[in-house]
Amino acid sequence: MSPPTKTTIDATPTPPSFNWRALFGWRRVRTVAIICALFVLLYSFGWKPSMWLLVARVYGVGLALLLVFGLFEQWPRRLPKWLARWALQVAAVGVAVPIALFIAFLWTTKTGAPMFWNEPKRLVAYMTFTFLGMLVAPWTALAALLRQREAKVEEQAIDFELERSEMARQALDARMRLLTAQAQPHFLFNTLANVQALVEAGSPRAPQLLQSLTSYLRAAVPRLDGSANTLGQELELVRAYLELMQMRMPDRLAFDLQVGSGVHLLRCPPMTLLTLVENAVQHGIDPSEEGGRIDVRAELLGDGRCRLSVTDTGVGLQATGRGLGTGLAALRERLLWAYGGSAALNLNEVEPHGVQVTIEFKIEPL
């Protein structure tokens, strides 16, 4: 039985194929054409031979130098660590100048005529062309490399800025979901605690209370993922919550919702209005012996903004000693993340007693 054959797999990555199109890019060809035109214009004064001969010689050398510049940009694939590719390109262009001119002068020599190095005038012309070419060509190549490097840095900066913006957007989304997730159990657990108190007390309103709780949960559960919300959905949730709280204290809580035209379809962070209403119930109506009233307003302003306000006639700020509180502070942070500096949350006292919380934000289309 023959021994198994050992197969060796070469893990060395195959270098990318040679990019021939990069040798004669439009910008490079245009730059070389302009420089060659300047050389033709410079030598046209006092030029006795055919003008086409001058044009062919200058443009032929220019295209040859462009080919050398692009060739050494991609070849050889690997260079010694001590040799920079830009230095190789500049040096290659400089060396190619006398060689390309030598070939050009040989090619333009008529059949049977003496070689240009045997004619003083043509030899002087060759030396002049070579001197000017070696003076201009390497510096042009170096300038092209610097411009190419700047363009690459600008492209990398744009890519970095796009990546940074995308990461900031993802961080914003994550932060919004976190803040919303922190608020959701707060509302839900408080509501369940209120329901439990009425059920344990044997209240005859328990069936209706459970029905109101079902309506509340039906409105609340679809928002638990913290996804995009509209004011129409938010108002539906607020109404279900207030009906539930009114079942808990029917003689101490009255409420009214007034919604302007076109408000239902506007975007807003989840649990925005509910946070204001729940705060008014807990810190305004609940501590008051007489109870009170909660008015919810949503209206469009004339400057492309929307105003939401929740006003209660509860005990007020001085009686409770509260400022923004935890819920409103978290809501202010959520508004900051959602709208930046275009949203404002204001807290004001209402005479003779009560609190009004107002939110204004710039309208964002769906």
C-alpha positions as CSV (number, residue, x, y, z in Angstrom):
1,M,0.0,0.0,0.0
2,S,1.5,3.3,-1.1
3,P,2.2,5.9,1.6
4,P,-0.3,8.8,1.8
5,T,0.6,11.8,-0.3
6,K,1.4,14.9,1.7
7,T,-0.3,18.0,0.2
8,T,1.2,21.4,1.0
9,I,-1.1,24.4,0.9
10,D,0.5,27.8,0.3
11,A,-1.1,30.2,2.8
12,T,0.7,33.2,1.3
13,P,-1.9,35.7,0.1
14,T,-1.9,36.3,-3.6
15,P,-1.1,40.0,-4.4
16,P,-3.7,42.0,-6.2
17,S,-3.5,42.1,-10.0
18,F,-1.8,44.9,-11.7
19,N,-4.1,47.9,-12.1
20,W,-3.5,49.1,-15.6
21,R,-6.1,51.8,-15.5
22,A,-4.3,53.5,-12.7
23,L,-1.3,54.1,-15.0
24,F,-3.1,56.6,-17.1
25,G,-5.7,58.2,-14.8
26,W,-7.5,61.3,-16.1
27,R,-5.9,63.7,-13.7
28,R,-2.4,62.4,-14.3
29,V,-2.9,62.6,-18.1
30,R,-4.3,66.1,-17.8
31,T,-1.4,67.3,-15.7
32,V,1.2,65.8,-18.0
33,A,-0.6,67.3,-21.0
34,I,-0.5,70.8,-19.5
35,I,3.2,70.6,-18.6
36,C,4.1,69.3,-22.1
37,A,2.1,72.1,-23.6
38,L,4.1,74.6,-21.6
39,F,7.4,73.0,-22.9
40,V,6.1,73.2,-26.5
41,L,5.2,76.8,-26.0
42,L,8.6,77.6,-24.5
43,Y,10.6,75.9,-27.3
44,S,8.3,77.1,-30.1
45,F,10.1,80.5,-30.2
46,G,13.1,80.1,-32.6
47,W,12.2,76.4,-33.4
48,K,13.2,75.9,-37.1
49,P,12.3,72.2,-37.7
50,S,8.7,71.0,-38.0
51,M,6.4,71.9,-35.1
52,W,5.0,68.4,-35.2
53,L,8.4,67.1,-34.5
54,L,8.6,69.2,-31.3
55,V,5.1,68.2,-30.2
56,A,5.8,64.5,-30.8
57,R,9.1,64.6,-29.0
58,V,7.8,66.4,-25.9
59,Y,4.5,64.5,-25.6
60,G,6.2,61.2,-26.2
61,V,8.7,61.8,-23.4
62,G,5.9,63.0,-21.1
63,L,3.8,59.9,-21.7
64,A,6.9,57.7,-21.1
65,L,7.6,59.4,-17.8
66,L,3.9,59.0,-16.8
67,L,4.2,55.3,-17.6
68,V,7.3,55.0,-15.4
69,F,5.7,56.9,-12.5
70,G,2.6,54.6,-12.6
71,L,4.7,51.4,-13.1
72,F,6.8,51.9,-10.0
73,E,3.7,52.9,-8.0
74,Q,2.7,49.2,-8.2
75,W,5.9,47.3,-9.0
76,P,7.7,45.7,-7.4
77,R,5.1,44.4,-5.0
78,R,7.4,44.4,-2.0
79,L,10.2,46.8,-1.3
80,P,13.0,46.6,1.3
81,K,12.2,48.4,4.5
82,W,14.9,51.0,3.9
83,L,13.4,52.0,0.5
84,A,10.2,54.1,0.4
85,R,8.0,53.7,-2.6
86,W,7.7,57.5,-3.1
87,A,11.5,57.8,-3.3
88,L,11.6,54.9,-5.8
89,Q,9.0,56.7,-8.0
90,V,10.8,60.1,-7.9
91,A,14.2,58.5,-8.6
92,A,12.8,56.4,-11.5
93,V,11.2,59.4,-13.1
94,G,14.5,61.3,-12.8
95,V,16.5,58.4,-14.4
96,A,13.9,58.0,-17.1
97,V,14.3,61.5,-18.4
98,P,17.6,61.2,-20.2
99,I,16.7,57.7,-21.4
100,A,13.4,58.7,-22.8
101,L,14.9,61.8,-24.5
102,F,17.7,59.7,-25.9
103,I,15.2,57.3,-27.5
104,A,13.1,60.3,-28.7
105,F,16.1,61.9,-30.4
106,L,17.1,58.6,-32.0
107,W,13.5,58.0,-33.2
108,T,13.2,61.5,-34.8
109,T,16.6,61.3,-36.6
110,K,16.1,61.0,-40.3
111,T,17.3,57.9,-42.1
112,G,20.9,58.4,-43.3
113,A,21.5,61.5,-41.2
114,P,24.3,61.6,-38.6
115,M,23.4,60.8,-35.0
116,F,22.4,63.8,-32.8
117,W,25.6,63.5,-30.7
118,N,27.7,64.2,-33.8
119,E,25.8,67.4,-34.4
120,P,26.6,70.2,-31.9
121,K,23.2,71.9,-32.2
122,R,21.2,68.8,-31.7
123,L,23.5,67.7,-28.9
124,V,23.0,71.1,-27.2
125,A,19.2,70.7,-27.7
126,Y,19.4,67.2,-26.1
127,M,21.4,68.4,-23.1
128,T,19.0,71.4,-22.7
129,F,15.9,69.1,-22.8
130,T,17.5,66.7,-20.4
131,F,18.5,69.4,-17.9
132,L,15.0,71.0,-17.9
133,G,13.3,67.5,-17.8
134,M,15.4,66.4,-14.8
135,L,14.7,69.7,-13.2
136,V,10.9,69.6,-13.7
137,A,9.9,65.9,-13.8
138,P,11.0,64.7,-10.4
139,W,9.5,67.8,-8.6
140,T,6.3,67.2,-10.5
141,A,6.2,63.6,-9.5
142,L,6.9,64.6,-5.9
143,A,4.1,67.2,-5.9
144,A,1.7,64.6,-7.4
145,L,2.7,62.1,-4.6
146,L,2.0,64.8,-1.9
147,R,-1.4,65.6,-3.4
148,Q,-2.2,61.9,-3.6
149,R,-1.2,61.6,0.1
150,E,-3.4,64.5,1.1
151,A,-6.4,63.1,-0.9
152,K,-5.9,59.8,0.9
153,V,-5.7,61.5,4.3
154,E,-8.9,63.5,3.5
155,E,-10.7,60.3,2.4
156,Q,-9.6,58.5,5.6
157,A,-10.8,61.5,7.7
158,I,-14.2,61.4,5.9
159,D,-14.5,57.7,6.5
160,F,-13.5,58.2,10.2
161,E,-16.1,60.9,10.6
162,L,-18.8,58.7,9.1
163,E,-17.8,55.9,11.3
164,R,-17.8,58.1,14.4
165,S,-21.2,59.5,13.5
166,E,-22.6,56.0,13.1
167,M,-21.1,54.9,16.4
168,A,-22.6,58.0,18.1
169,R,-26.0,57.2,16.6
170,Q,-25.8,53.7,17.9
171,A,-24.7,54.9,21.3
172,L,-27.7,57.3,21.3
173,D,-30.1,54.5,20.4
174,A,-28.6,52.3,23.1
175,R,-28.8,55.2,25.7
176,M,-32.4,55.9,24.7
177,R,-33.4,52.3,25.1
178,L,-31.7,52.1,28.5
179,L,-33.4,55.2,29.8
180,T,-36.8,54.0,28.5
181,A,-36.2,50.5,30.0
182,Q,-35.4,52.1,33.4
183,A,-38.7,54.1,33.3
184,Q,-41.0,51.3,32.2
185,P,-40.9,49.1,35.3
186,H,-41.5,52.3,37.4
187,F,-44.8,53.0,35.8
188,L,-45.9,49.4,35.5
189,F,-45.1,48.4,39.1
190,N,-46.8,51.5,40.6
191,T,-49.9,50.7,38.6
192,L,-50.0,47.1,39.7
193,A,-49.6,48.2,43.3
194,N,-52.6,50.5,43.0
195,V,-54.7,47.6,41.5
196,Q,-53.6,45.3,44.2
197,A,-54.7,47.7,46.9
198,L,-58.2,48.0,45.5
199,V,-58.6,44.3,45.0
200,E,-57.4,43.5,48.5
201,A,-59.9,46.1,49.9
202,G,-62.7,44.2,48.2
203,S,-63.8,47.2,46.2
204,P,-66.9,46.7,44.0
205,R,-65.1,48.6,41.3
206,A,-62.6,45.7,40.9
207,P,-64.1,44.3,37.6
208,Q,-64.1,47.8,36.0
209,L,-60.6,48.4,37.4
210,L,-59.3,45.2,35.8
211,Q,-60.9,46.3,32.6
212,S,-59.1,49.6,32.8
213,L,-55.9,47.8,33.6
214,T,-56.3,45.6,30.5
215,S,-56.8,48.7,28.4
216,Y,-53.7,50.3,29.9
217,L,-51.5,47.2,29.3
218,R,-52.9,46.8,25.8
219,A,-51.6,50.4,25.1
220,A,-48.4,50.0,27.1
221,V,-47.0,46.6,26.1
222,P,-46.4,47.5,22.4
223,R,-44.1,50.4,23.6
224,L,-42.0,48.2,25.8
225,D,-39.3,47.8,23.2
226,G,-38.5,51.5,23.2
227,S,-39.0,51.8,19.5
228,A,-40.3,54.8,17.6
229,N,-43.4,56.3,19.1
230,T,-46.0,58.8,18.0
231,L,-47.9,61.3,20.1
232,G,-51.1,59.5,19.1
233,Q,-49.9,56.3,20.7
234,E,-48.6,58.2,23.7
235,L,-52.0,59.9,24.2
236,E,-53.7,56.6,24.0
237,L,-51.4,55.3,26.8
238,V,-52.0,58.4,28.9
239,R,-55.8,58.2,28.6
240,A,-55.7,54.5,29.7
241,Y,-53.5,55.4,32.6
242,L,-55.7,58.3,33.8
243,E,-58.8,56.1,33.5
244,L,-57.1,53.5,35.7
245,M,-56.1,56.1,38.3
246,Q,-59.6,57.6,38.2
247,M,-61.0,54.1,39.1
248,R,-58.7,54.2,42.1
249,M,-59.8,57.6,43.4
250,P,-63.0,58.5,41.6
251,D,-63.9,61.4,43.9
252,R,-60.5,62.9,43.9
253,L,-59.3,62.9,40.3
254,A,-60.7,64.5,37.2
255,F,-58.8,64.9,33.9
256,D,-59.1,66.4,30.5
257,L,-57.1,65.8,27.2
258,Q,-57.1,68.5,24.5
259,V,-55.2,67.6,21.4
260,G,-54.6,69.9,18.5
261,S,-54.9,69.0,14.8
262,G,-52.0,67.1,13.3
263,V,-50.4,66.3,16.6
264,H,-51.2,62.5,16.6
265,L,-48.6,61.7,13.9
266,L,-45.6,63.5,15.4
267,R,-42.7,61.6,16.8
268,C,-41.8,61.6,20.5
269,P,-39.7,59.5,22.8
270,P,-41.7,56.6,24.4
271,M,-43.2,57.4,27.9
272,T,-42.8,61.1,27.5
273,L,-46.3,62.3,28.3
274,L,-46.9,59.3,30.6
275,T,-44.0,60.4,32.8
276,L,-45.5,63.9,33.2
277,V,-48.9,62.5,34.0
278,E,-47.7,59.9,36.4
279,N,-45.6,62.5,38.2
280,A,-48.6,64.7,38.5
281,V,-50.7,61.9,40.0
282,Q,-48.1,60.8,42.5
283,H,-46.7,64.1,43.6
284,G,-49.7,66.4,43.0
285,I,-53.1,64.7,43.3
286,D,-52.2,61.8,45.7
287,P,-50.9,63.9,48.6
288,S,-53.8,66.3,48.4
289,E,-56.8,65.5,50.6
290,E,-59.2,67.2,48.1
291,G,-57.6,65.6,45.1
292,G,-57.5,67.7,42.0
293,R,-57.6,67.9,38.2
294,I,-55.1,67.1,35.5
295,D,-55.2,68.8,32.2
296,V,-53.1,67.5,29.3
297,R,-52.5,69.7,26.2
298,A,-50.8,68.9,23.0
299,E,-50.6,71.7,20.3
300,L,-48.6,72.8,17.3
301,L,-46.9,76.1,17.5
302,G,-46.4,78.4,14.5
303,D,-42.6,78.1,14.4
304,G,-42.4,74.4,13.6
305,R,-42.4,73.3,17.2
306,C,-44.8,71.3,19.4
307,R,-45.8,72.0,22.9
308,L,-46.9,69.4,25.5
309,S,-48.2,70.5,28.9
310,V,-49.5,68.7,31.9
311,T,-51.1,70.9,34.6
312,D,-52.4,69.6,37.9
313,T,-54.2,71.4,40.8
314,G,-52.5,69.3,43.4
315,V,-50.5,70.3,46.4
316,G,-47.8,72.2,44.4
317,L,-44.1,72.4,44.6
318,Q,-43.8,74.1,48.0
319,A,-46.0,71.5,49.8
320,T,-44.0,68.6,48.4
321,G,-40.6,70.2,48.3
322,R,-39.8,68.5,45.1
323,G,-37.9,69.8,42.1
324,L,-37.6,67.8,38.9
325,G,-37.6,64.5,40.8
326,T,-36.1,61.3,39.5
327,G,-38.7,60.7,36.8
328,L,-38.6,64.2,35.3
329,A,-34.8,64.3,35.5
330,A,-34.6,61.1,33.5
331,L,-37.1,62.4,31.0
332,R,-35.1,65.6,30.6
333,E,-32.1,63.4,29.8
334,R,-34.1,61.4,27.3
335,L,-35.2,64.6,25.6
336,L,-31.7,65.8,25.4
337,W,-30.6,62.6,23.7
338,A,-33.5,62.6,21.4
339,Y,-33.6,66.3,20.3
340,G,-30.3,67.7,21.4
341,G,-30.7,71.4,22.4
342,S,-33.9,71.9,20.5
343,A,-36.1,70.5,23.3
344,A,-36.9,72.3,26.6
345,L,-38.6,71.1,29.8
346,N,-40.0,73.7,32.1
347,L,-41.6,73.4,35.6
348,N,-43.8,76.2,36.9
349,E,-46.1,76.7,39.9
350,V,-49.8,77.3,39.3
351,E,-51.9,79.6,41.4
352,P,-53.5,79.0,43.9
353,H,-51.8,75.6,44.0
354,G,-50.5,73.1,41.5
355,V,-47.8,72.5,39.0
356,Q,-47.5,72.9,35.2
357,V,-44.8,71.0,33.3
358,T,-44.2,72.0,29.7
359,I,-42.2,70.4,27.0
360,E,-41.4,72.1,23.7
361,F,-39.5,70.3,20.9
362,K,-38.8,70.7,17.2
363,I,-41.2,68.8,15.0
364,E,-39.5,65.8,13.2
365,P,-41.3,64.2,10.3
366,L,-42.1,60.4,10.4
